[in-house]
Amino acid sequence: MESHLQELCTSMSTLNSRSEQIMKFLLRSGTASIEEILAEVGSSAPSIRRDLTQLEGRGLIRRTHGGATLVEPLLYEPFRYDRSFQAREERFASEKRRIGLAAAELVLANETIGLTAGTTTTHIGRSLRHREHIQVVTNAINIGMELCNQPGIRTFLTGGAVPWAWSFSLTGNAALNYLNDVYLDKVFFSVTGLDPARGCTTLEADEALVFRKMLKQSKRVILVADSSKLGRVSPAFICTLNEIHHIITDTSATDAQLIPYRDLGIEVTRV
């Protein structure tokens, strides 16, 4: 009996590890065939198919003919015909996917993290969906939607008002008051501009206030921004560079662009 139980536990451990490998591979590639998954993960085709069936049952992937694809992005029905939203989702999509995956790797079990509204932070949320024992605080309605059906993640929305049409971002006093009572291990935030002299900026002042509050409540502050944001300045100030511990960007960012941040002691990762 004890031997059988040990074998069962070993089998489950292998399954969990293999499923984790499959998810990481799909998070990098978006879609893959059974043959590509086998080459990446090993094991046997029947075992891979069983794992894919379980992952599909959790709403993490969708089986395709001969392979699998991530369930992403969610179909936000009101945005189906909004071309500006679709363009925002598709702009630097591969870079944002890589940044999101790298950021998610920094999240440890039993941590409480903050995710601000933004397309890059949305990719972090997607890269966490298969994880367990994580609490996520966010002011982004869509990130809440994408995480709410995963039993391993507790998701908290700040509350607040949607400041403009076609926005997922919650702002205002309700959001700020909620964050007064929250302490975060790490916060991941996005920007529309990052400049050595002007710091971190975004488009809307109300949103910047919520971002700033979330940063203040966190032990570690991590900026996620594709290289197109470097050197830009937007109207609403979020924070100075001295408040940032880590920047994750893509490989198109040049050494010259990143020197000012490294000189300040900020850890910089290119993916």
Secondary structure, DSSP 8 states (H G I E B T S, - for coil): -HHHHHHHHHHHHHHHHHHHHHHHHHHHHSEEEHHHHHHHH-S-HHHHHHHHHHHHHTTSEEEETTEEEE--S---GGGTT-HHHHHHHHTTHHHHHHHHHHHHTT--TT-EEEE-SSHHHHHHHHHHTT--SEEEEESBHHHHHHHTT-TTEEEEE---B--STT--B-BSHHHHHHHHT--EEEEEE--SEEETTTEEEES-HHHHHHHHHHHHTEEEEEEE--GGGBT---SEEEE-GGG-SEEEE-TTS-HHHHHHHHHTT-EEEE-
